[in-house]
């Protein structure tokens, strides 16, 4: 529990997307170090699963971690 009246200072060394469970396609591509044009075919082929939230496409952070694990074991 943090002391009353003290500000929480965010850890600037952590990328913003590391705190979120769902990423936009742009954020997911950036996290993987690839372009959006490379990511979209992976999403369409369901190599990286994604979900719809309202009208927005989102990529679960867990899906990116699983995809990287699969690349490492292939």
N, C-alpha and C positions, 0 to 999 in steps of 0.2 A: 504494500500500500504506500502511495506516495504522500509525503508530508503536505498538509494543507497550506495553500498559498504559494507553493513552489511551481514554477513552470516546467512542463515536460519538454525537454529539448530533443527534437527528433535526431536520429542517427543519420547524418548526411552521407555516410559512406555506403548506406544501403540504397539501391535503386528503388524508386517509388513502387514499381510493379512487384517487388519482393514482398510487399505488405498485403497484396490483394490476391484473392483466390481466382478471380476471373479477369482476363486481359482482353483488350481489344485486339483485333488482328495486327494492327500496327505495333502495339506493345509486344505481342507474342513474337512477331518477326524480329523486332529489335532484341528481345531477350535471347533469341536463338542466333542472332548475328547474321540473319538472312534478309532478303528483301520481301516486301509484301507479295510481289509477283512470284516468288519462290514458295511462299507460305500457302497461298490460295489453292494451288493444285493439291497440296498435302491435305488441306481441309476438305476439298471436294472428294478426294479418294478415301477420306476418313482414316488416313494414316495418323493424323492428329485430330482427335474428336473435338467438336465444338458444340455449343448450345446457343439457342435463341433466347434472349431476354427482351421481351417486348419485340421491337423491330430490329434489335441489335444482335450481331454475331459476337459471341464471346468465347474465348479459349480458356478452359480451366488450367491453372498453373500445374496441377497434377498431371494433366495430359501432356504437357511439355516435358515434365520430368520423366514420365513413362517413355515418351518418344526418344529422349536422349538415352535412356537405359537400353532401349531396343537397339539403337545404333551402336552402342558400345558392345553389345553381346552378339551382333551380327557378324 
